[in-house]
Amino acid sequence: MPLRLITILALLAALATSASQGAQVQAEQPLPTPQMPGLEGSVTAKLRRDADFFAARIATDRFDWISRNSLGATLYSLARVTGDETLYEQAAHALQDSLVQRPRHNPDALAYLALVTMASHSFVEARKLANIGLAEEPDHPWLLAVRGDACFGHGDYDLAQADYQRVHALKPGFSTKARLAAVAFVLNRAQESLQLFEEAAEDAADAGGEQAAWARMMVGMQHLKRHEWRLARHHFILGLRIAPDYRPLMGLLARCLEQDGQDALARPYLQTAIASRPDARLQVRLAALEDRAGNTALASQLRADVQKRLAAAVAQRRGTGDRRILAESLMDAGIEPQAALALAQQDLENRRDLEALRVLCRALRANDAASQALPYAREMLRFGTPDAELQAEAEAVFEAAGVRTDS
């Protein structure tokens, strides 16, 4: 069966599912007002207060390794909310100091340090850190979960699933359900994945704050991957009601609104997210939005700024964590396709997950080398993952290469 027909059938099935589930979602939900990070009462403000509290405790007791763990965990959460990568570096410093104070039987420090390490996409190193702790405590749930995350990020999905199943048997909760859901989606068990994500979001509601907002974002992203825009929008709204300053949710909700032709409603979410932290991909989308609104001068200014910052980023080539994002940003902006390809190739060498394969396929197409992308496209489809972006990229590769496929 041709890939195009498979894609159409998959989308029709997704639309049928969306219709039945969408009946439970209000057609026009009130939209939350996005907030800049740090406003009084925001999730960001609370996390900053917590970080200051633990830093003060460390200042009065330099041997307080427990407070160093708490500081590292808080800074990690703050980085997820704001997208500020320097906070990961600060978290790593606190956690490394904790391990100096207590080098053995300190699983929380190793687990959070592994998570922070994964923020720069160093999944092999993160797995090593988790294994150090597991050598001392083989059944430690948190370390098992984190090792599974490192395997998942590296593209070793079977290993990730084994760790997730083991930790769920030891200590079930919203985080283990979310992890199992992520693997289930990759392995083409979409309904099981959605149910687990929904359960995880309900369970996380009791935790509140960043964790509850993150769980809602995960459910929304499950729908977004299947282009179930209204259902995704519903969950992103719920997440932003919990944490109006949660920056990643702003961009995601804006994408749903843009898809629905509601540019005026999307604009404040894009503007707030960009104002809180510059983002080339969001800025390219804002420029397109301004073009559609007839604000061509502003759109040109936004694009010029993007090109200037991206050129500087390519020249610096900072760290491994930037490679995939930078490659996609260059392609979104329509500049430096060869640099984008080099970055995508480096990213694939570092990890071989489905997203790395998708970005490399896109970069090869941008360099008129679709035929070279064929093996990567087939590898990307090997699980039958019901991700519309993966399917669309594979179809674009096959079409550009002039190849018919039944896979």
FILUM-898893 format. One record per residue (C-alpha): x, y, z; residue in one letter. Coordinates in steps of 0.1 Angstrom, whole numbers. Example, Ala and Ser with C-alpha at 12.3 -4.5 7.8 and 13.67 -1.06 7.14 Angstrom:
<recs>
<rec <123,-45,78>,"A">
<rec <137,-11,71>,"S">
</recs>
This chain:
<recs>
<rec <0,0,0>,"M">
<rec <15,34,-10>,"P">
<rec <27,56,19>,"L">
<rec <4,84,8>,"R">
<rec <-26,61,12>,"L">
<rec <-14,49,45>,"I">
<rec <-10,85,57>,"T">
<rec <-45,94,45>,"I">
<rec <-60,64,62>,"L">
<rec <-42,72,94>,"A">
<rec <-53,108,93>,"L">
<rec <-89,97,87>,"L">
<rec <-88,74,117>,"A">
<rec <-73,102,137>,"A">
<rec <-101,125,126>,"L">
<rec <-127,99,136>,"A">
<rec <-111,96,170>,"T">
<rec <-109,134,173>,"S">
<rec <-146,138,165>,"A">
<rec <-157,114,192>,"S">
<rec <-134,128,218>,"Q">
<rec <-138,164,207>,"G">
<rec <-175,163,216>,"A">
<rec <-163,164,252>,"Q">
<rec <-143,196,246>,"V">
<rec <-159,230,245>,"Q">
<rec <-157,245,210>,"A">
<rec <-144,279,223>,"E">
<rec <-126,277,256>,"Q">
<rec <-116,309,273>,"P">
<rec <-79,314,267>,"L">
<rec <-56,321,296>,"P">
<rec <-35,352,295>,"T">
<rec <2,344,291>,"P">
<rec <25,357,318>,"Q">
<rec <61,367,318>,"M">
<rec <82,345,341>,"P">
<rec <87,358,376>,"G">
<rec <54,376,383>,"L">
<rec <41,373,418>,"E">
<rec <21,341,423>,"G">
<rec <36,325,392>,"S">
<rec <52,290,391>,"V">
<rec <85,307,381>,"T">
<rec <83,330,412>,"A">
<rec <77,301,435>,"K">
<rec <106,281,421>,"L">
<rec <129,311,424>,"R">
<rec <119,315,460>,"R">
<rec <126,278,466>,"D">
<rec <160,281,449>,"A">
<rec <169,311,471>,"D">
<rec <158,292,502>,"F">
<rec <181,263,495>,"F">
<rec <210,285,484>,"A">
<rec <207,303,517>,"A">
<rec <208,270,536>,"R">
<rec <239,260,517>,"I">
<rec <256,294,525>,"A">
<rec <252,287,562>,"T">
<rec <263,250,560>,"D">
<rec <287,242,532>,"R">
<rec <283,204,541>,"F">
<rec <246,204,535>,"D">
<rec <245,180,505>,"W">
<rec <207,175,509>,"I">
<rec <200,212,502>,"S">
<rec <224,210,472>,"R">
<rec <202,182,458>,"N">
<rec <171,202,464>,"S">
<rec <186,233,448>,"L">
<rec <197,212,417>,"G">
<rec <162,198,414>,"A">
<rec <145,232,417>,"T">
<rec <168,248,391>,"L">
<rec <161,219,368>,"Y">
<rec <124,225,371>,"S">
<rec <129,263,366>,"L">
<rec <149,256,334>,"A">
<rec <120,235,320>,"R">
<rec <95,263,327>,"V">
<rec <116,292,313>,"T">
<rec <138,275,287>,"G">
<rec <169,292,302>,"D">
<rec <197,268,296>,"E">
<rec <221,285,320>,"T">
<rec <199,272,348>,"L">
<rec <209,236,338>,"Y">
<rec <245,246,343>,"E">
<rec <238,260,377>,"Q">
<rec <218,229,386>,"A">
<rec <248,207,375>,"A">
<rec <272,227,397>,"H">
<rec <250,222,428>,"A">
<rec <246,185,422>,"L">
<rec <283,180,415>,"Q">
<rec <290,197,448>,"D">
<rec <266,174,465>,"S">
<rec <284,144,451>,"L">
<rec <317,158,464>,"V">
<rec <302,161,499>,"Q">
<rec <286,126,496>,"R">
<rec <301,106,468>,"P">
<rec <284,73,477>,"R">
<rec <247,64,483>,"H">
<rec <235,98,469>,"N">
<rec <210,86,443>,"P">
<rec <190,119,441>,"D">
<rec <222,138,431>,"A">
<rec <230,112,404>,"L">
<rec <195,111,391>,"A">
<rec <191,148,387>,"Y">
<rec <226,152,374>,"L">
<rec <217,127,347>,"A">
<rec <185,146,338>,"L">
<rec <205,179,336>,"V">
<rec <231,161,314>,"T">
<rec <203,150,291>,"M">
<rec <193,186,286>,"A">
<rec <225,189,265>,"S">
<rec <215,156,248>,"H">
<rec <245,138,263>,"S">
<rec <225,106,267>,"F">
<rec <254,82,270>,"V">
<rec <269,101,298>,"E">
<rec <235,103,315>,"A">
<rec <232,65,313>,"R">
<rec <266,62,329>,"K">
<rec <256,84,358>,"L">
<rec <224,64,364>,"A">
<rec <244,32,363>,"N">
<rec <268,44,390>,"I">
<rec <238,48,414>,"G">
<rec <222,15,403>,"L">
<rec <254,-4,410>,"A">
<rec <248,6,447>,"E">
<rec <210,4,447>,"E">
<rec <198,-18,418>,"P">
<rec <161,-13,425>,"D">
<rec <161,24,430>,"H">
<rec <130,36,412>,"P">
<rec <142,71,404>,"W">
<rec <175,60,389>,"L">
<rec <158,33,369>,"L">
<rec <134,59,355>,"A">
<rec <162,83,346>,"V">
<rec <182,55,329>,"R">
<rec <151,47,309>,"G">
<rec <149,84,299>,"D">
<rec <186,83,287>,"A">
<rec <178,52,267>,"C">
<rec <147,67,252>,"F">
<rec <165,99,242>,"G">
<rec <193,79,226>,"H">
<rec <167,59,205>,"G">
<rec <171,27,225>,"D">
<rec <133,23,229>,"Y">
<rec <133,-14,240>,"D">
<rec <158,-7,268>,"L">
<rec <138,23,279>,"A">
<rec <106,3,280>,"Q">
<rec <122,-24,301>,"A">
<rec <134,2,327>,"D">
<rec <100,19,327>,"Y">
<rec <81,-13,332>,"Q">
<rec <104,-23,361>,"R">
<rec <101,11,378>,"V">
<rec <63,11,374>,"H">
<rec <61,-23,391>,"A">
<rec <82,-9,420>,"L">
<rec <66,25,424>,"K">
<rec <37,34,401>,"P">
<rec <27,70,397>,"G">
<rec <21,97,372>,"F">
<rec <57,99,360>,"S">
<rec <59,62,353>,"T">
<rec <26,63,334>,"K">
<rec <39,92,313>,"A">
<rec <71,74,305>,"R">
<rec <53,42,295>,"L">
<rec <29,63,274>,"A">
<rec <58,78,255>,"A">
<rec <72,44,246>,"V">
<rec <38,31,237>,"A">
<rec <33,59,212>,"F">
<rec <67,53,195>,"V">
<rec <59,16,193>,"L">
<rec <25,23,176>,"N">
<rec <2,17,205>,"R">
<rec <-14,50,202>,"A">
<rec <-46,44,222>,"Q">
<rec <-27,28,251>,"E">
<rec <-4,58,250>,"S">
<rec <-32,83,251>,"L">
<rec <-50,65,280>,"Q">
<rec <-17,64,300>,"L">
<rec <-10,101,294>,"F">
<rec <-45,110,304>,"E">
<rec <-42,90,337>,"E">
<rec <-8,106,343>,"A">
<rec <-23,141,339>,"A">
<rec <-51,133,363>,"E">
<rec <-26,119,389>,"D">
<rec <-3,149,385>,"A">
<rec <-31,173,393>,"A">
<rec <-26,166,430>,"D">
<rec <11,177,427>,"A">
<rec <1,210,411>,"G">
<rec <26,236,398>,"G">
<rec <52,227,372>,"E">
<rec <46,190,373>,"Q">
<rec <8,193,367>,"A">
<rec <14,218,338>,"A">
<rec <40,195,323>,"W">
<rec <17,165,324>,"A">
<rec <-10,184,306>,"R">
<rec <15,195,280>,"M">
<rec <24,159,274>,"M">
<rec <-12,149,268>,"V">
<rec <-16,179,244>,"G">
<rec <16,169,225>,"M">
<rec <2,134,221>,"Q">
<rec <-28,149,202>,"H">
<rec <-5,174,184>,"L">
<rec <16,146,170>,"K">
<rec <-16,132,153>,"R">
<rec <-27,167,142>,"H">
<rec <-57,166,165>,"E">
<rec <-55,203,169>,"W">
<rec <-86,211,189>,"R">
<rec <-78,183,215>,"L">
<rec <-42,195,217>,"A">
<rec <-54,230,222>,"R">
<rec <-77,219,251>,"H">
<rec <-49,204,271>,"H">
<rec <-24,232,264>,"F">
<rec <-51,256,277>,"I">
<rec <-54,235,309>,"L">
<rec <-17,235,313>,"G">
<rec <-14,273,310>,"L">
<rec <-43,278,335>,"R">
<rec <-21,259,360>,"I">
<rec <11,278,350>,"A">
<rec <4,309,328>,"P">
<rec <42,315,327>,"D">
<rec <51,280,313>,"Y">
<rec <70,291,283>,"R">
<rec <69,259,262>,"P">
<rec <31,258,265>,"L">
<rec <28,292,250>,"M">
<rec <45,282,217>,"G">
<rec <24,250,216>,"L">
<rec <-9,267,221>,"L">
<rec <0,294,196>,"A">
<rec <7,266,170>,"R">
<rec <-28,253,175>,"C">
<rec <-43,287,172>,"L">
<rec <-23,295,140>,"E">
<rec <-34,262,125>,"Q">
<rec <-70,272,132>,"D">
<rec <-65,306,114>,"G">
<rec <-66,325,147>,"Q">
<rec <-35,345,143>,"D">
<rec <-47,374,165>,"A">
<rec <-51,350,194>,"L">
<rec <-18,333,188>,"A">
<rec <2,366,186>,"R">
<rec <4,373,224>,"P">
<rec <16,338,232>,"Y">
<rec <44,340,206>,"L">
<rec <53,375,217>,"Q">
<rec <54,366,254>,"T">
<rec <74,335,248>,"A">
<rec <99,354,227>,"I">
<rec <101,383,251>,"A">
<rec <109,359,280>,"S">
<rec <136,342,259>,"R">
<rec <146,347,223>,"P">
<rec <137,318,200>,"D">
<rec <144,317,163>,"A">
<rec <117,292,154>,"R">
<rec <90,311,173>,"L">
<rec <102,343,157>,"Q">
<rec <100,329,122>,"V">
<rec <64,319,130>,"R">
<rec <57,354,143>,"L">
<rec <71,369,111>,"A">
<rec <48,347,90>,"A">
<rec <19,357,112>,"L">
<rec <28,394,107>,"E">
<rec <31,389,70>,"D">
<rec <-4,374,69>,"R">
<rec <-17,404,88>,"A">
<rec <-1,428,63>,"G">
<rec <26,440,87>,"N">
<rec <54,433,61>,"T">
<rec <79,458,75>,"A">
<rec <77,442,110>,"L">
<rec <79,407,94>,"A">
<rec <111,417,75>,"S">
<rec <126,431,107>,"Q">
<rec <119,399,126>,"L">
<rec <134,378,99>,"R">
<rec <165,399,96>,"A">
<rec <170,396,134>,"D">
<rec <166,358,132>,"V">
<rec <191,355,104>,"Q">
<rec <217,376,123>,"K">
<rec <213,355,155>,"R">
<rec <214,322,136>,"L">
<rec <245,332,117>,"A">
<rec <262,339,151>,"A">
<rec <250,306,165>,"A">
<rec <263,286,136>,"V">
<rec <297,304,140>,"A">
<rec <298,294,176>,"Q">
<rec <285,259,173>,"R">
<rec <278,257,210>,"R">
<rec <275,222,226>,"G">
<rec <256,192,214>,"T">
<rec <222,203,228>,"G">
<rec <219,231,202>,"D">
<rec <224,210,171>,"R">
<rec <189,197,163>,"R">
<rec <172,230,173>,"I">
<rec <197,250,154>,"L">
<rec <194,228,123>,"A">
<rec <156,232,123>,"E">
<rec <159,269,130>,"S">
<rec <181,274,99>,"L">
<rec <157,254,77>,"M">
<rec <127,273,91>,"D">
<rec <145,305,82>,"A">
<rec <155,292,48>,"G">
<rec <192,299,52>,"I">
<rec <225,279,53>,"E">
<rec <212,245,43>,"P">
<rec <247,230,43>,"Q">
<rec <252,241,79>,"A">
<rec <218,226,88>,"A">
<rec <229,193,72>,"L">
<rec <262,192,91>,"A">
<rec <243,199,124>,"L">
<rec <217,172,117>,"A">
<rec <244,147,109>,"Q">
<rec <263,155,141>,"Q">
<rec <230,151,160>,"D">
<rec <224,117,146>,"L">
<rec <259,106,156>,"E">
<rec <250,116,191>,"N">
<rec <217,98,192>,"R">
<rec <195,78,168>,"R">
<rec <160,85,179>,"D">
<rec <131,91,155>,"L">
<rec <133,129,157>,"E">
<rec <170,129,148>,"A">
<rec <162,108,117>,"L">
<rec <134,132,107>,"R">
<rec <156,162,110>,"V">
<rec <183,146,89>,"L">
<rec <158,136,62>,"C">
<rec <146,172,61>,"R">
<rec <182,186,59>,"A">
<rec <191,162,31>,"L">
<rec <160,173,12>,"R">
<rec <170,209,17>,"A">
<rec <203,201,1>,"N">
<rec <187,184,-29>,"D">
<rec <198,150,-17>,"A">
<rec <165,132,-11>,"A">
<rec <178,99,-25>,"S">
<rec <204,99,3>,"Q">
<rec <176,103,28>,"A">
<rec <157,71,17>,"L">
<rec <174,47,42>,"P">
<rec <169,72,71>,"Y">
<rec <132,76,61>,"A">
<rec <126,39,62>,"R">
<rec <144,36,95>,"E">
<rec <122,64,108>,"M">
<rec <91,45,99>,"L">
<rec <102,11,113>,"R">
<rec <78,11,142>,"F">
<rec <48,25,124>,"G">
<rec <48,54,149>,"T">
<rec <15,74,143>,"P">
<rec <33,107,142>,"D">
<rec <20,130,114>,"A">
<rec <53,149,112>,"E">
<rec <73,117,107>,"L">
<rec <49,104,81>,"Q">
<rec <48,137,62>,"A">
<rec <86,139,61>,"E">
<rec <89,103,49>,"A">
<rec <64,110,21>,"E">
<rec <82,142,11>,"A">
<rec <115,122,9>,"V">
<rec <99,94,-12>,"F">
<rec <83,119,-35>,"E">
<rec <114,141,-39>,"A">
<rec <135,110,-46>,"A">
<rec <109,97,-72>,"G">
<rec <105,64,-53>,"V">
<rec <73,45,-48>,"R">
<rec <71,24,-16>,"T">
<rec <48,-1,1>,"D">
<rec <65,3,35>,"S">
</recs>
